[in-house]
Amino acid sequence: MFWAIVSGVLFVGVTGAVRHLGSDMNAIQSAFIRYVFGTLLFLPLYWQLIQRRAYPARVELHMLRGVVHGIGVMLWFYAMARIPIAEVTAIGFTAPIFVTLGAALFLGERLQRRRITAIVFGFVGAMIILRPGVEAIQLGALAQLAAAPLFACSIIVGKQLSRTESSAAIVAYLSLFVSIVLAIPAFVVWRTPTPHELGWLLLTALIATAGHYAMQRAFSYVDLTMLQPFTFLQLVWATLLGLYVFGEVPDAWTWMGGGVIVASASYIAHREAVVRRQRRKEQQ
């Protein structure tokens, strides 16, 4: 739970950095530069792996994750430059639904009632904020909606890899393969970035890499279905960021939906703690 919350805070920091950059640079080029910086951060690790000949056991899974995550990142960068932070984050909360179903179908995780309940209420909170059908749907919203199942697929593959490989190696290979996937489309739309843009994309890479590492650490401890309600807390951090940094004042619907989300995450945290204490007593 700790690593999941840390990961969420860091990813909201990434959201703020990308929002600051705006839409002056093409989303594909922005995503490519961010992941190239992320790859460079792991050069010492790559060298150690080469020296030990510790190549990934399942290269095909790393490649698959790089493709789906790369496409998702391009769509997310596009959305971030065009719609409010809270809205991007809220739409992204369709991903836990895909993650929960995928974890049950492909990873054999149990769909326990308390976890499903927490996820459903978290999703309801996100929909209260988004109010589909009330607000006009923009291209940025559609891009984020398309990115959600792609990120869910990436999370499921990352969880599968966590069973055999270290968190650092998984994040390092993600940066490498996403950079490869984005290389050609990025050069098609390439323009010379300014020092200001490079500085912010480097900061984005640093924060995002730390966020992915924290997320992989969370994966290594518990089931994916347990962690998904905590992703909804990102909406609270994102709303506060939008309010205090970018002047995006949340309305009453945002606060109402945020309250439902916090209640959902608090419920699952309490229930999992109770169940864990009961299991410990039974083992004693």
SELO-192775 format. One record per atom (N, C-alpha, C, O): x negated, z, y negated. Coordinates in steps of 0.001 Angstrom, whole numbers, padded with zeros to 6 digits, always signed. Each point is the difference from the previous one (the first is absolute). Example, Ala and Ser with C-alpha at 12.3 -4.5 7.8 and 13.67 -1.06 7.14 Angstrom:
-013190+007800+005690
+000890+000000-001190
-000900+000000-001200
-001036+000665+000019
+001386-001385-001069
-000820+000060-001190
+000770+000730-001090
-000509+000169-001108
// end
This chain:
-000833+000000+001210
+000833+000000-001210
-000865+000000-001256
+000290-000697-000972
-001374+001506+001012
-000911+000057-001148
-000588-001375-000299
+000011-000452-001145
-000533-000219+002196
-000622-001311-000204
+001024-001035-000451
-000330-000894-000780
+001562+001001+001256
+001050-000935-000410
+000325+000162-001483
+000194-000988-000708
-000134+002230+000241
+000292+000251-001416
-001155-000468-000878
+000223-000608-001047
-001468+000890+001472
-001174-000468-000751
-000003-001524-000085
-000259-000575-001058
+000549-000064+002177
+000052-001459+000017
+001028-000524-000997
-000267-000959-000724
+001443+001587+000687
+001042-000441-000918
-000409+000129-001453
+000265-000899-000798
-000907+002006+000440
-000462+000195-001382
-001029-001064-000381
+000046-000550-001100
-000968+000265+002010
-001034-001003-000278
+000598-001390-000157
-000418-000753-000880
+001382+000402+001710
+000612-001326-000100
+000793-000156-001289
+000096-001102-000539
+000472+002192+000041
+000661-000062-001306
-001039-000229-001098
+000276-000680-000989
-001480+001252+001167
-001086-000290-000936
-000363-001478-000004
-000283-000571-001053
+000291-000046+002227
-000232-001445+000101
+001086-000751-000769
-000280-000959-000720
+001511+001408+000885
+001124-000619-000705
-000218+000029-001509
+000247-000988-000692
-000713+002131+000191
-000244+000117-001434
-001094-000931-000485
+000119-000598-001069
-001194+000471+001856
-001106-000885-000388
+000448-001448-000038
-000337-000734-000930
+001104+000313+001947
+000479-001388+000040
+000991-000257-001125
+000002-001073-000602
+000832+002053+000325
+000962-000133-001094
-000726-000167-001328
+000425-000784-000848
-001504+001509+000667
-000773-000098-001238
-000573-001409-000189
-000060-000508-001120
-000354-000113+002217
-000549-001351-000090
+001050-001015-000440
-000322-000975-000679
+001587+001204+001068
+001061-000911-000405
-000021-001302+000767
-000513-000061+001118
+001071-000989-001718
+000178-001285+000678
-000903-001094-000551
+000246-001177+000264
-001298+001530-001031
-000878-001023-000565
-000798-000715+001086
-000273-001195-000118
-000102+001916+001173
-000735-000610+001106
+000959-000267+001152
+000897+000799+000269
-001093-001931+000413
+000831-000335+001143
-000061+001109+001049
-001064+000564+000254
+002219-000254+000355
+000075+001103+000964
-000935-000209+001188
-000570+000960+000518
+000413-002206-000086
-000862-000282+001153
-001459+000304-000347
-000717+000608+000795
+000281-001033-001985
-001376+000260-000409
-000240+001491-000183
-001051+000506+000394
+002004+000207-000983
-000142+001449-000177
-000162+000702+001337
-000865+000861+000160
+001707-001237+000803
-000066+000618+001323
-001324-000314+000686
-000587+000867+000647
+000118-002100-000786
-001254-000400+000631
-001186+000799-000554
-000816+000513+000766
+000723-000409-002088
-001113+000729-000614
+000048+001472+000406
-001037+000598+000286
+002236-000013-000260
+000116+001396+000408
-000533+000211+001417
-000697+000984+000251
+001013-001889+000679
-000446+000184+001382
-001464-000378+000191
-000653+000533+000898
+000128-001421-001703
-001438-000267+000051
-000767+001248-000427
-000991+000366+000632
+001441+000284-001695
-000620+001261-000408
+000109+001036+001124
-000949+000736+000271
+002104-000689+000371
+000174+000929+001112
-000965-000288+001139
-000531+000922+000618
+000304-002202-000341
-000949-000405+001050
-001418+000412-000365
-000748+000476+000854
+000375-000655-002114
-001345+000373-000445
-000239+001504+000135
-001119+000435+000273
+002167+000348-000463
-000141+001456+000143
-000395+000388+001425
-000597+001055+000215
+000929-001904+000754
-000262+000314+001403
-001258-000678+000546
-000230+000035+001209
-000582-000646-002058
-001207-000678+000495
-000908+000927+000821
-000498-000424+001043
+000264+001680-001475
-000830+000883+000841
+000608+000230+001384
-000724+000075+000993
+002043+000034-000928
+000654+000207+001287
-000121-001243+000882
-000260+000103+001199
+000454-001292-001812
-000154-001240+000773
-001408-000076+000602
-000164-000382+001159
-000847+000746-001950
-001388-000066+000473
-000220+000953+001173
-000665-000346+000976
+001233+001549-001083
-000118+000963+001098
+000684-000519+001268
-000531+000153+001100
+001690-000757-001252
+000724-000521+001158
-000763-001143+000659
-000030-000112+001225
-000592-000744-002055
-000782-001113+000539
-001225+000515+000745
-000327-000485+001083
-000353+001477-001674
-001177+000557+000652
+000337+000625+001352
-000759-000128+000961
+001909+000806-000897
+000405+000630+001253
+000754-000960+000920
+000364+000347+001124
-000139-001565-001631
+000800-000991+000723
+001364+000571+000371
+000546-000261+001072
-000022+001049-002002
+001305+000630+000206
+001080-000894-000598
+000632+000354-000996
-000428-001500+001607
+000991-000948-000493
+001403+000476+000377
+000160+000724+000983
+000858-001121-001751
+001360+000476+000295
+000447-000431+001388
-000235-001131+000423
+000884+002054+000276
+000433-000285+001366
+001140-001003+000033
+000141-000749+000967
+000676+000728-002017
+001167-000892-000026
-000010-000795-001303
+000752+000284-000933
-001625-001287+000900
-000148-000820-001206
+001310-000688-000359
+000319-000158-001178
+000445-000254+002200
+001232-000739-000276
+001001+000850-000781
+000760-000527-000812
-000758+001852+001055
+000910+000862-000759
-000459+000148-001448
+000824+000027-000914
-002128+000068+000705
-000524+000055-001371
+000332-001291-000754
+000375+000042-001172
-000513-001180+001845
+000309-001283-000637
+001485-000109-000328
+000369-000438-001089
+000483+000839+002035
+001449-000028-000242
+000364+000882-001180
+000796-000386-000857
-001384+001571+000819
+000289+000905-001106
-000480-000580-001326
+000672+000141-001021
-001828-000789+001035
-000514-000603-001219
+000924-001081-000544
+000188-000103-001212
+000393-000704+002100
+000891-001085-000426
+001279+000559-000611
+000360-000359-001121
+000333+001241+001855
+001286+000500-000498
-000191+000881-001233
+000806-000050-000928
-001870+000856+000915
-000243+000862-001150
-000392-000832-001219
+000413+000305-001119
-001208-001355+001333
-000412-000855-001105
+001179-000668-000682
+000064-000047-001228
+000872-000472+002017
+001192-000632-000572
+000841+001047-000729
+000516-000257-001088
-000382+001444+001699
+000758+001063-000640
-000600+000434-001324
+000725+000257-000960
-002047-000176+000907
-000685+000410-001234
+000230-001010-001121
+000219+000387-001148
-000269-001677+001474
+000260-001025-001023
+001400+000162-000593
+000179-000078-001216
+000804+000303+002075
+001371+000180-000470
+000122+001278-000828
+000717+000030-001000
-001429+001038+001426
+000074+001274-000717
-000634-000108-001385
+000561+000509-000971
-001720-001163+000863
-000636-000187-001310
+000925-000782-000927
+000098+000307-001189
+000579-001315+001731
+000937-000800-000802
+001136+000879-000517
+000366-000069-001174
+000191+000901+002066
+001120+000859-000390
-000424+001028-001038
+000731+000262-000956
-001930+000328+001146
-000458+001062-000896
-000134-000468-001434
+000178+000783-000934
-000490-002060+000754
-000212-000516-001358
+001317-000352-000692
-000003-000360-001178
+001128+000459+001891
+001243-000533-000546
+001184+000954-000049
+000931-000228-000772
-000938+001281+001565
+001121+000936-000022
-000532+001428-000112
-001166+000239+000314
+001991+000718-000753
-000465+001385-000215
-000580+000630+001261
+000368-000351+001121
-001284+001291-001335
-000693+000656+001111
+000984+000669+000957
-000118-000151+001216
+001081+000885-001754
+000955+000706+000855
+000794-000977+000856
+000308+000292+001155
+000026-001457-001721
+000770-000992+000753
-000827-000600+001122
+000498-000177+001112
-001769-000139-001393
-000890-000514+001048
-000100+001004+001144
+000104-000359+001173
-000308+001623-001538
-000159+001039+001021
+001285+000192+000794
-000042+000170+001218
+001187-000196-001903
+001278+000197+000678
+000264-001110+001013
+000411+000271+001128
-000643-001509-001526
+000228-001118+000922
-000956+000095+001178
+000351-000344+001128
-001558+000813-001400
-000979+000143+001079
+000426+000997+001057
-000565+000024+001093
+001559+000802-001404
+000451+001003+000957
+000930-000563+001065
+000554+000753+000801
-000379-002070-000785
+000618-000614+001175
-001016-000051+001147
+000387-000123+001162
-001678+000216-001481
-001049-000072+001030
+000118+001100+001058
-000163-000302+001182
+000440+001578-001548
+000111+001022+001046
+001047-000303+001065
-000142+000427+001146
+001194-001163-001514
+001000-000373+000999
-000635-000913+001038
+000176+000201+001201
-000917-001206-001665
-000685-000921+000915
-001068+000735+000812
-000180-000267+001188
-000528+001196-001840
-001049+000753+000700
+000605+000840+001122
-000520+000027+001116
+001616+000654-001418
+000632+000859+001001
+000473-000802+001203
-000222+000405+001141
+000869-001536-001384
+000464-000846+001104
-001175-000584+000769
+000014-000047+001230
-001034-000400-001964
-001174-000581+000653
-000760+001015+000835
-000492-000324+001081
+000394+001569-001584
-000701+001042+000752
+000714+000296+001308
-000638+000279+001015
+001970-000340-001044
+000759+000236+001230
-000126-001172+000970
-000110+000203+001209
+000127-001423-001734
-000028-001183+000852
-001384-000289+000569
-000126-000373+001167
-000921+000543-001988
-001333-000458+000388
-000977+001132+000330
-000975-000222+000719
+001223+001433-001234
-000918+001108+000238
+000580+001068+000925
-000689+000948+000376
+001949-001109-000018
+000611+000942+000922
+000320+001354-000596
+000170+000966+000743
-000082-000861-002078
+000325+001274-000628
+001500+000282+000107
+000815-000923-000023
-000463+002187+000138
+001395+000387+000148
+000701-000003-001361
-000547+000468-000998
+001773-001009+000983
+000803+000018-001215
+000792+001313-000040
+001186+000033+000325
-001860+001035-000728
+000645+001304-000035
+001005+000077-001147
-000194-000587-001064
+001261+001321+001312
+001118+000018-000940
-000416+000498-001383
+000406-000577-001009
-001205+001633+000948
-000369+000556-001306
-000828-000986-000811
+000120-000046-001224
-000958-000745+001889
-000827-000976-000717
+000850-001152-000510
-000179-000466-001125
+001113+000008+001966
+000889-001077-000429
+000844+000455-001187
+000186-000747-000961
+000325+001984+001034
+000816+000540-001090
-000772+000046-001313
+000521-000388-001045
-001772+000866+001099
-000817+000097-001210
-000293-001379-000584
+000008-000179-001218
-000267-000790+002090
-000302-001361-000464
+001231-000638-000640
-000100-000649-001041
+001261+000839+001671
+001238-000574-000538
+000298+000562-001378
+000343-000746-000917
-000473+002075+000766
+000278+000595-001308
-001042-000421-001041
+000332-000183-001172
-001583+000031+001594
-001006-000499-000921
+000318-001405-000469
-000166-000327-001175
+000623-000499+002100
+000378-001376-000355
+001210-000006-000931
+000054-000794-000940
+000920+001678+001196
+001159+000110-000887
-000445+000361-001417
+000511-000541-000980
-001475+001469+000889
-000516+000362-001313
-000616-001184-000724
+000188-000172-001205
-000933-000653+001958
-000602-001192-000601
+001067-000971-000474
-000145-000608-001061
+001217+000452+001831
+001067-000931-000377
+000802+000516-001200
+000515-000787-000795
-000414+002126+000669
+000655+000556-001198
-000758-000424-001250
+000601-000324-001023
-001918+000332+001116
-000832-000402-001146
+000101-001492-000249
+000127-000442-001142
-000184-000338+002223
-000024-001460-000139
+001368-000563-000360
+000088-000968-000756
+000992+001563+001290
+001378-000430-000245
+000175-001500+000230
+000329-000734-000932
-000549+000269+002177
+000150-001442+000274
+001431-000454-000268
+000961+000681+000358
-000840-001834-000988
+001312-000530-000344
+000429+000356-001402
+000846-000675-000587
-001432+001747+000037
+000330+000406-001366
-000948-000670-000992
+000419-000499-001044
-001724+000501+001402
-001008-000643-000839
-000309-001410+000510
+000062-000259+001202
-000390-000638-002114
-000388-001358+000389
-001324+000038+000757
-000948+000660-000424
+000893-001367+001538
-001209-000002+000818
-001004-001000-000573
+000325-001170-000201
-001539+001636-000057
-001046-000834-000571
-000938-000504+001094
+000021+000486+001131
-000849-001478-001495
-000954-000542+000963
-000981+001070+000459
-000400+000023+001164
+000011+000868-002081
-000904+001079+000377
+000613+000898+001060
-000692+000444+000916
+001994-000172-001035
+000680+000830+000998
+000054-000712+001349
-000196+000630+001039
+000458-001932-001047
+000033-000761+001246
-001375-000033+000661
-000104+000076+001224
-000951-000189-002030
-001360-000004+000542
-000309+001324+000683
-000574+000016+001090
+000951+001104-001724
-000244+001309+000596
+000841+000199+001255
-000452+000628+000958
+001664-001156-000956
+000855+000107+001183
-000608-000759+001166
+000079+000450+001144
-000687-001598-001422
-000659-000776+001061
-001276+000683+000477
-000382-000141+001161
-000281+000883-002055
-001255+000672+000369
+000227+001190+000926
-000880+000338+000792
+002045+000302-000879
+000259+001238+000744
-000183-000148+001511
-000728+000801+000587
+001356-001794+000082
-000217-000116+001449
-001431-000372+000359
-000469+000338+001087
-000230-001024-001978
-001407-000340+000266
-000858+001255-000025
-000860+000174+000863
+001078+000703-001838
-000736+001269-000049
+000362+000884+001195
-000850+000719+000525
+002108-000776-000102
+000410+000769+001177
-000766-000460+001235
-000453+000821+000796
+000311-002130-000639
-000770-000551+001115
-001451+000459-000075
-000596+000346+001020
+000025-000342-002224
-001378+000442-000188
-000155+001471+000391
-000993+000380+000621
+001967+000436-000983
-000060+001433+000323
+000049+000211+001508
-000738+000823+000541
+001608-001565+000136
+000132+000144+001457
-001289-000410+000703
-000441+000674+000932
-000166-001773-001372
-001263-000442+000594
-001100+001019-000288
-000831+000285+000862
+000831+000269-002095
-000989+001019-000345
+000124+001237+000868
-001007+000594+000387
+002236-000202-000078
+000225+001143+000881
-000529-000301+001405
-000610+000858+000637
+000847-002070-000165
-000493-000395+001319
-001529+000047+000049
-000581+000455+000986
-000058-000924-002042
-001464+000000-000052
-000568+001412-000091
-001114+000249+000461
+001870+000680-001053
-000494+001373-000166
-000198+000701+001334
-000652+001043+000056
+001197-001592+001010
-000154+000611+001316
-001386-000239+000589
-000440+000733+000885
-000243-001758-001378
-001301-000353+000585
-001130-000070-001010
-001164-000010+000402
+001459-000040-001726
-001048-000207-000989
+000117+001025-001130
+001059+000589-000216
-002162-000389-000495
-000030+000982-001084
+000777-000501-001211
+000196-001202-000179
+000243+002153-000650
+000747-000350-001210
-000827-000880-000925
+000506-000976-000553
-001803+001327+000383
-000869-000763-000902
-000161-001443+000482
+000045-000925-000811
-000231+000721+002102
-000180-001348+000539
+001265-000827-000171
-000077-001185-000325
+001238+001793+000539
+001268-000729-000132
+000194-000474-001440
+000385-001147-000228
-000650+002022-000742
+000153-000374-001406
-001038-001054-000387
+000306-000920-000759
-001530+001048+001276
-001057-000961-000314
+000369-001397+000487
-000173-000974-000732
+000676+000866+001950
+000374-001308+000535
+001241-000551-000692
+000152-001216-000117
+000739+002098-000343
+001156-000476-000765
-000466-000687-001280
+000469-001091-000325
-001394+001727-000407
-000520-000598-001231
-000651-001349+000278
+000211-000961-000740
-001007+000888+001813
-000706-001229+000336
+000959-001138+000321
-000133-001093-000550
+001101+001337+001435
+000884-001076+000447
+001005-000404-001077
+000363-001173-000088
+000092+002121-000731
+000888-000369-001101
-000753-000870-001011
+000564-000955-000532
-001832+001278+000266
-000814-000830-000909
-000115-001421+000524
+000098-000958-000767
-000304+000818+002072
-000110-001329+000611
+001316-000762-000136
+000005-001185-000332
+001111+001868+000591
+001315-000635-000079
+000297-000487-001416
+000578-001072-000180
-000973+001861-000830
+000331-000321-001389
-000997-000944-000661
+000262-000490-001098
-001390+000224+001734
-001088-000741-000654
+000435-001382-000484
-000142-000302-001185
+000663-000535+002061
+000351-001373-000376
+001122-000040-001034
-000159-000671-001019
+001294+001359+001231
+001036-000035-001051
-000468+000577-001332
+000476-000424-001053
-001404+001386+001082
-000493+000574-001256
-000813-001018-000785
+000128-000086-001222
-000960-000683+001907
-000825-000985-000696
+000820-001188-000501
-000430-000700-000916
+001592+000466+001499
+000884-001062-000493
+000516+000343-001403
+000163-000886-000839
+000093+002178+000591
+000553+000434-001294
-001058+000714-000853
+000338+000670-000976
-001605-000814+001340
-001064+000800-000611
-000197-000282-001484
+000053-001148-000442
-000280+002209-000313
-000515-000079-001370
-001010+001122-000160
+000040+000979+000745
-000927-001104-001689
-001043+001015-000178
+000609+001305-000494
+000605+000031-001071
-000755+001049+001837
+000567+001287-000433
-000825+000626-001110
-001208-000222-000085
+001854+000996-000756
-000699+000701-001075
-000635+001283+000551
+000424+000487+001048
-001439+000071-001737
-000573+001284+000435
+001049+001106+000097
-000062+000848+000890
+001022-000865-001811
+001072+000996+000036
+000792-000115+001303
+000288+001013+000637
+000062-002225-000238
+000757-000209+001227
-000809+000398+001230
+000533+000614+000924
-001810-000960-000910
-000854+000362+001138
-000125+001522+000136
+000014+000542+001106
-000137+000136-002257
-000105+001456+000038
+001239+000650+000595
-000109+000918+000813
+001275-001381-001208
+001236+000572+000517
+000230-000363+001463
+000543+000801+000760
-000950-001994-000365
+000146-000372+001410
-000974+000785+000883
+000313+000313+001149
-001495+000005-001689
-000925+000861+000737
+000594+001399+000175
-000085+000585+001079
+000689-000052-002151
+000668+001301+000097
+001138-000054+001015
+000191+000931+000783
+000565-002032-000805
+001083-000193+000970
-000532+000040+001422
+000591+000631+000875
-001711-001309-000648
-000600-000037+001341
-000429+001387+000452
+000216+000370+001154
-000820+000398-002052
-000451+001351+000341
+001181+000889+000404
-000037+000677+001027
+001081-000697-001857
+001157+000857+000284
+000726-000476+001254
+000387+000811+000841
-000201-002122-000713
+000729-000534+001152
-000741+000258+001303
+000618+000323+001014
-001945-000463-001038
-000787+000251+001203
+000140+001455+000432
+000146+000291+001187
-000193+000623-002160
+000208+001417+000315
+001408+000232+000538
+000195+000812+000905
+000791-001526-001464
+001375+000135+000469
+000176-000481+001426
+000689+000641+000793
-001311-001772-000458
+000085-000518+001366
-000695+000938+000986
+000465+000187+001124
-001575+000395-001552
-000707+000939+000876
+000877+001224+000276
+000107+000449+001141
+000521+000089-002197
+000878+001155+000176
+001175-000349+000908
+000419+000815+000822
+000106-002021-000971
+001119-000418+000833
-000407-000086+001466
+000743+000431+000881
-001940-000997-000618
-000470-000088+001377
-000254+001376+000594
+000233+000213+001190
-000712+000734-002012
-000194+001362+000489
+001343+000601+000412
+000095+000687+001017
+000939-000952-001815
+001331+000496+000349
+000474-000610+001316
+000591+000689+000832
-000857-002003-000645
+000404-000680+001231
-000644+000641+001225
+000608+000055+001069
-001834+000428-001226
-000749+000515+001150
+000531+001349+000500
-000373+000452+001082
+001254+000196-001882
+000476+001329+000366
+001405+000008+000587
+000260+000728+000958
+000650-001522-001513
+001411+000121+000394
+000637-001377+000146
-000609-001019-000324
+001855+001008+000822
+000751-001242+000157
+000336-000612-001359
+000128+000703-001003
+000012-002030+000994
+000385-000695-001223
+001377+000448-000490
+000214+000163-001201
+000720+000037+002141
+001354+000354-000406
+000049+001324-000751
+000877+000203-000840
-001807+000696+001133
-000045+001275-000711
-000486-000185-001439
+000438+000715-000902
-001339-001672+000690
-000621-000164-001309
+000857-000774-000996
-000172+000160-001209
+001093-000997+001691
+000709-000904-000901
+000777+000704-001114
-000022-000490-001129
+000720+001629+001383
+000693+000646-001130
-000918+000372-001155
+000439+000032-001149
-001717+000251+001438
-000923+000396-001067
-000358-001171-000909
-000428+000204-001136
+000601-001432+001631
-000275-001142-000863
+001002-000064-001148
-000308-000540-001062
+001509+001091+001270
+001000-000028-001056
-000410+000848-001204
+000490-000218-001108
-001392+001191+001322
-000466+000803-001119
-000770-000835-001016
-000129+000395-001159
-000383-001548+001588
-000720-000871-000934
+000883-000390-001174
-000488-000211-001111
+001811+000113+001363
+000906-000388-001075
-000002+001032-001121
+000108-000355-001174
-000231+001630+001532
-000057+001064-001007
-001262-000160-000841
+000062+000026-001229
-001234-000197+001905
-001248-000171-000735
+000045-001273-000850
-000462-000003-001141
+001019-001080+001699
+000051-001271-000732
+000886+000111-001227
-000327-000552-001050
+001440+001256+001168
+000902+000173-001145
-000682+000793-001114
+000119-000344-001176
-000831+001401+001550
-000722+000798-000996
-001100-000815-000658
-000216+000107-001207
-000482-000924+001993
-001047-000867-000550
+000598-000983-001003
-000516-000162-001106
+001597-000485+001498
+000642-000952-000899
+000477+000650-001291
-000059-000601-001073
+000535+001842+001193
+000516+000710-001173
-001106+000393-000962
+000085-000293-001193
-001128+000954+001696
-001011+000598-000872
-001116-000955-000402
-000664+000221-001013
+000447-001280+001790
-001098-000919-000312
+000504-001302-000612
-000611-000521-000933
+001724-000012+001450
+000464-001314-000444
+001317+000054-000774
+000539-001037-000386
-000024+002248+000161
+001224+000127-000798
+001231-000565+000648
+000947-000355-000701
-000920+000255+002033
+001175-000495+000730
+000908+001200+000296
-000177+000694+001001
+001144-000464-001882
+000839+001196+000096
+000990-000147+001150
+000810-000927-000001
-000863+001823+000980
+000947-000076+001119
+001395+000427-000430
+000156+000893-000833
+000863-001541+001409
+001373+000370-000328
+000504+001077+000962
-000740+000476+000861
+002002-000105-001022
+000584+001059+000828
-000001-000379+001478
-000151+000867+000860
+000321-002167-000554
+000012-000455+001389
-001361+000223+000654
-000092+000335+001181
-000960-000530-001974
-001346+000204+000545
-000228+001458+000355
-000540+000309+001062
+000954+000590-001954
-000164+001418+000290
+000855+000428+001187
-000436+000805+000822
+001655-001342-000729
+000881+000346+001103
-000596-000476+001334
-000045+000748+000977
-000409-002002-000959
-000607-000533+001221
-001270+000734+000357
-000274+000239+001176
-000512+000125-002191
-001226+000749+000253
+000283+001357+000625
-000757+000464+000853
+001846+000174-001275
+000379+001293+000578
+000350-000129+001476
-000366+000853+000809
+001077-001924-000461
+000344-000241+001406
-001264-000223+000819
-000109+000487+001125
-000837-001217-001683
-001246-000296+000701
-000823+001259+000237
-000512+000215+001098
+000386+000613-002125
-000753+001251+000146
+000658+000897+001047
-000688+000619+000810
+002010-000550-000827
+000715+000802+000989
-000253-000519+001409
-000152+000786+000936
+000106-002111-000782
-000251-000606+001305
-001375+000383+000529
-000135+000416+001151
-000879-000558-001989
-001362+000324+000427
-000149+001494+000271
-000696+000395+000935
+001349+000437-001751
-000083+001443+000214
+000655+000392+001317
-000496+000876+000709
+001609-001524-000381
+000705+000299+001253
-000863-000313+001207
-000125+000827+000903
-000475-002015-000873
-000785-000373+001175
-001244+000871+000104
-000423+000330+001108
-000170+000046-002230
-001172+000879+000041
+000369+001350+000615
-000740+000541+000823
+001897-000001-001232
+000450+001280+000536
+000312-000101+001488
-000421+000853+000781
+001157-001892-000382
+000402-000144+001403
-001213-000204+000910
-000060+000572+001089
-000912-001390-001534
-001190-000233+000831
-000811+001287+000145
-000568+000265+001060
+000515+000529-002121
-000736+001265+000079
+000679+000958+000985
-000674+000680+000773
+002005-000630-000806
+000738+000859+000925
-000223-000433+001446
-000260+000830+000871
+000364-002138-000621
-000182-000515+001359
-001415+000278+000498
-000194+000352+001163
-000785-000509-002035
-001386+000230+000408
-000236+001471+000348
-000712+000308+000956
+001310+000598-001733
-000132+001429+000311
+000650+000331+001338
-000530+000807+000764
+001669-001421-000478
+000672+000240+001268
-000848-000484+001178
-000081+000669+001030
-000544-001824-001186
-000835-000534+001067
-001211+000896+000258
-000403+000192+001147
-000172+000351-002213
-001138+000903+000158
+000385+001263+000757
-000760+000489+000836
+001967+000044-001138
+000462+001188+000691
+000218-000277+001493
-000301+000839+000850
+000832-002035-000548
+000246-000359+001388
-001299-000152+000779
-000043+000269+001201
-001027-000705-001887
-001280-000217+000668
-000777+001299+000216
-000912+000055+000825
+001282+000989-001572
-000721+001271+000099
+000439+000798+001245
-000505+001096+000241
// end
